[in-house]
């Protein structure tokens, strides 16, 4: 599953998802990729953010977070 498929799957469940790359951070060789999720079945206090070096790292981090909340696209 790629990030776009996962974002669509989450949106269908009422979860807001932001996946971003920051050009300034990229030029500065810092963690330029970011993923944020909140809402839906994750609950009101569900805000999750990861700033990492690659899109795959963001995807892995997000999937681990979702599994910790009992929500998995693979179930």
Secondary structure, 3 states (H helix, E strand, C coil): CCHHHHHHHHHCCCCEEEEEECHHHHHCCCCCEEEEEECHHHCCCCCEEEEECCHHHHHHHHHHHHHHCCCCCCC
